Amino acid sequence: MQEAALAQCWKHGGRAFMADRGEILPDDPEDPMRTAMRQMMGVFAQLDRDMTVAKLRRGRRIKGEKGQYAYGAPPYGWQAHKNELTNE
């Protein structure tokens, strides 16, 4: 997805920037390392996100197994009180 978005951006004469590293330079056939490093950064960013999601899912599952309310904000008119949903 990242590479497709960048390709479309550059195809139409646009420029792309990262908040912490500045402009993302277009691919250069003479410098394949530039493309490889950008792709590796994308891979590790996705891995970090997936690890965070997995930890949250595991935490919710464990909390649910303990009988506690663990799945988002209670619906309108309800509150989580002593690990159960009760009417407000």
C-alpha positions in Angstrom: 0.0 0.0 0.0 2.8 2.4 1.0 4.7 1.8 -2.3 1.6 2.1 -4.4 0.7 5.4 -2.8 4.2 6.8 -3.3 4.2 5.6 -6.9 0.9 7.5 -7.6 2.2 10.6 -5.8 5.4 10.7 -7.9 3.6 9.8 -11.1 1.5 12.9 -10.8 4.4 15.2 -9.9 3.7 15.2 -6.2 6.1 15.2 -3.3 5.9 13.1 -0.1 7.3 13.9 3.3 7.8 12.1 6.6 7.4 14.1 9.8 10.7 13.0 11.2 12.9 12.6 8.2 11.8 15.1 5.6 11.1 14.5 1.9 10.9 10.9 0.6 12.9 11.0 -2.6 11.6 9.2 -5.6 13.1 5.9 -6.6 16.5 6.0 -8.3 17.5 3.1 -10.5 21.1 3.9 -9.6 20.4 3.6 -5.9 18.3 0.5 -5.1 19.3 0.8 -1.4 17.0 3.8 -1.0 14.0 1.8 -2.1 15.0 -1.2 0.0 15.5 0.9 3.2 12.1 2.6 2.7 10.4 -0.7 2.3 12.1 -2.1 5.4 11.0 0.9 7.4 7.4 0.1 6.2 7.8 -3.6 7.2 8.9 -2.7 10.7 6.2 -0.1 11.1 3.6 -2.7 10.2 5.2 -5.2 12.5 5.1 -2.7 15.4 1.4 -2.0 14.8 0.5 -5.7 14.6 2.4 -6.4 17.8 0.5 -3.6 19.6 -2.8 -5.0 18.3 -1.9 -8.5 19.4 -1.0 -7.3 22.9 -4.3 -5.4 23.2 -6.3 -8.4 22.0 -4.5 -10.7 24.5 -5.1 -8.3 27.3 -8.8 -8.0 26.5 -9.1 -11.7 26.2 -7.5 -12.3 29.6 -9.6 -9.6 31.2 -12.7 -11.2 29.8 -11.7 -14.6 31.0 -11.5 -13.1 34.5 -15.1 -12.0 34.1 -14.3 -8.3 33.8 -15.8 -6.0 31.2 -13.1 -5.5 28.6 -14.6 -4.5 25.3 -14.7 -0.8 24.7 -16.8 1.9 26.2 -20.1 0.8 27.7 -23.2 1.6 25.6 -25.0 4.9 26.3 -26.9 4.7 29.5 -24.7 1.9 31.0 -21.5 2.0 33.0 -18.9 -0.6 34.0 -19.2 -1.0 37.8 -17.3 -3.7 39.7 -16.6 -5.6 36.5 -20.2 -5.6 35.3 -22.4 -3.4 33.2 -25.1 -1.6 35.1 -27.8 0.9 34.2 -26.9 4.5 35.0 
